Amino acid sequence: MEIIVQDGGSTDQSLGILKRYGSRLRWESKRDNGQTAAINEGMRKATGEFLGYLNSDDVLCAGALRRVAACFASHHGIDILYGQAEFIDEQDRVLGDYPTEEWNYTRLLDTCFICQPACFWRRSVMERHGLFDESMRYSMDYEYWLRVGATTPFYFFREKLAHSRCHARAKSFDQPGMALRDTVAMMQRYHNGRIPPRWIIGYARDCAEQQLRKGGTPPVRWTRFAFSYWRNLQALAPKVTPGGAAVLLRKLGPPYPSACRRLRDPLSCLKMAPVAETSQRTNSQVSALP
């Protein structure tokens, strides 16, 4: 097993922790050109047959790498696989299951059902399809799944492999508007300039939520929210993918109550009924908003 750590010049205790592992891993700490560039740098250094990456706050399940290696070894026709995963919070409490689905490329074009830390691939995939797109800061993994999946089917490994950590300071929660813009732009690459309705709705909702942060009386807040939602929904509606207009029409009602909940608790859309212990996991799926 080869562990390569690309650190972006941390000033906390990260370097001290890395040094304690000595020769058990390779690491480098320096200013870089962002997360995607750091991932690609690590991939270039890797010499192993199977590849995957883990962001600093995500976690692999116990024995995940051993199980992934065994799966690849016993299925020589598999080039890339993804497993099941769970959302966890800062205290490792389970928020809900990541909404993974059976492999279907058409469905993947509409929604990302692959949890990044639970996905692994053979070196030959990287050699054929290249590295991650460094122009993308938020959706680089989703873009890679779409690029690879267009010609290479993924294998759905029906075991939990990873925990994806969600917290208010995470990039996708702290800067949801930027993340959605990244995804909307990327979606147009794979839909001939069109955008699936769920991403249009998600973008319009996020723009409207920004208006709620300005405060004001309830009537003023609702008016700002509704106006922003409708304006952005209509601005992108002409670019919706074929058949998506009907979906947009069903979503004309401004989602004001859910937006207020998200403002109070950014993770509310992920949470399921609480469990007594972390080990008591359910198989219920949650609807992860884009």
N, C-alpha and C positions, 0 to 999 in steps of 0.2 A: 504494500500500500504506500502510495506516494502522496504526501501532504505538502502543498505549496500555499503559502500565505502572502497575499499582496496587501500591504498596509499603506494607506494614503498619507502617512506622516503623522501618526497619532501622537498626541502630547499627554495622554493619560497613562494608565499602567500597562497598556497593551504590550509595549516592547519588553518590559520586565517579564511578563508572562511568556512571551515568545522565547526569550533567552533561556528560560528554565527548561525548555524542551530540547535544547541542544541539537544534536544531529538527527533527532526523530522527525524533524520537518525542515523544509527550506523556507526562508522568509526574506522579505525585502520591505523596507519602510522608506517611502519617498513620496514627494508630491507627484501626483499623476494627473491625467486628463479626465478624471471621473471614474465612476464605477465600471462602466462598460469597457473602458480602456484597461482597467486593472484586471478584469476578468480575462480579457484577451491575452494580456501579458502572462497570466498564470497558465492559460491554455498552451501558449507557445513553449513554455518551459516544461510542460508535462511530457513524460515519456511513456506513460502507461497505455494499455490497450483500451481501457474504459475510462470515460471522463464524466465529470459532473462538477458543479460548484455550489458552494454554500455561503450565503451572505452572513455577515457577522452576528446577526441576531436570530437566525434560524437554527434549527436543531435536527439532526438525523436521529431516527429511532435506533434503539440498541440492536446491533446486528444487521443494520440495513445494508451496509456495503457487502457483507458476506453473502446475504441473500441475493443481492443484485448480481454479484459475480457468479454465483451458482446458476442463476437464471440464464445469464448470457452463455455460460459454459454448456448448459444442457439444451439450448435453443440457438443453434448456429445461424439460423435464418433471421434472428432478431438483431436489428442494427440500433434501435433506440427504444427505450421503455420508460414508462411513467407509472408510479404507484399511487396509492391513496395517501392522504395527509390530513392533518388537523390544524385549525387555527388555535394559537395559544396567546395569552397576554404576557405582560412583563413578569408576572409571578409564576409562569408556567401553567396557569390554569387553562383548561380546555374551553374554548369559546364555541366550537362547533366543527363539524367535518368540512373539509374543503370539497366543493361540489364537483368531484371528478366524475367522468362519464366514460362509457365505452368509446373506443377510437372511431371517429367519424370526421373526415376532413371537412365536409360541408358544414357540419355543426361547429367545428373549430373556427371556421371563417366568421361565425356569428358570435361566439363566446369562448373565452379561454378556460377550458376545463382541466388544464394540466398545471399542477403545482410545481413551480420551478425546482425547489430543493429535492423533490421526489422524482426527478427526471435524470436519466443517465444514457450515454450513447457510446458507440464504438468510435475509435479514432478515425476510422474510414469515413464516418459521417462528417467530421470536421474537414477532412481532406477533400471531400466532394463539395461541401456546401460553404466552406470558409468559416470565419469567426463571426462574432456578434457585431451588429451594425453600430459603430461608435458614434453615429449621429443621433442615436436614440438614447435618452437618459432614463426613461421609465419603462418602456415596453420592449426592450431589447430581447427579452426571453420569448415573449409572445410572437414577435416578428420572426424569431429563429424557428419556433415550432411551425409557423405557417410556411416558411421557406423550405424547411426540410420535409414537412409533411406533404407538400405538393407532389413529391416523387417517392417518398419513403414512408411506409405505414409505421405507426407507433404500436408497440405492444403494451396493453393494459395489464400491469402486474397487480393482482388483487390482494395486496398486502399494504399495511401502513408503513411508509418509509420515512416520513419527515413531519416536522411541526413547523408551520409558517407563523412567525411571530407578528402580532398586530399591536401597535400602540400609537398613541396620538403623535409621537415624534417621528414615526416611520415616514419615509419619503412619500409613499402613496397616500397616506392620511394627512400629512402635514401640508402637502402641496397637491391636493387632488385635481385642481384645475389644470396644472401643468401636466400631470399624468394623463388626464383625459385628452388634452390637446395632442399629446404624443401619440396616443392610441388612435384618435380620430384620423390624424394625418397618416398613420401607418395603415389603417383600414382601407384607405383610398387606394393604396398600392395594390391591394389584393382583390379589389372589387371594381376595377376600371373606373376609379374616381368616385365611386359610390360609398355610402356609409350605412352599416346595419342600423336599424331603428333603435336598438337598445343603447348604442353608444351615443346617438343623437340625444336621446332622452336623458342619459346620464350626464352628458355635457351641459344640457340646458338646466338640469336640476342643480348641478354644482354651481353654475354661474348665479343662479337664483339664491342659493344658500349664502353666497358671498354678500348679497344684499342684506341678509338677516343680521349680519355682524355689525351693521351700521347703527343698530338700535332704533329707537323711536317707539311711538305708541303702537299697539297691536294693529289697528287699521292701516297705519302707514307702513309697517313692516310687511303686512300681507300684500298691500298694493305694490310695493317695490318687488317683492318676491314674485308675484304673479306676472307683472310686466316683464321682468327679466326672463322668466321661464318661457313665456310665450314668444318673446322677441327672438331668443336664441333657438327655440324649437323651430320657428318658422324660417329662420335664416338658413338652417341646415336641411330643412325638409326637402327642398328641391334635389338634394344629393342622395336621398335615401335609396337603398337598394330596392330593386323591383319587388312589389308586394308589400313593402314596408310602410306605405302610406296609411294603410288600415290600422297598423299598430300605433302609429303616431296619433291618429284620430282618437283612439281609445285612451290615449295618455294626455289629452288636452287639459284635463283637470289638474291644476297646480298641486303637487304633492306637499302641501304646506305642513300638515301634522308630522309626517315622517321627517321632513327637513328640520323641524324644531327639535325632534328627538335626536337627530344626528348632530345637531349643534351642541346639545347638552352632553351627548355621549357619542363620539365619532365611531365607536365600535359597536353601536347598538344593532347594526344590520347583520352582525356576525354571531351575536350571542344566542345561545340555546338555553334551555332550562338548566340551572346549575347542577353540578354533580358533587357528591359528597367527597370523593377522592379523585385525584387525577387519573388513577388507574381505571376508574369506572367510566368507560367511554361508550357512547352510543353510536349507532350507525345512521342516525338521522342526518339529513343534508340540510344545509342552510342556503338561502339564496344570496350569494355574494353579489353585491351591487358592483357595477363596473367602476 
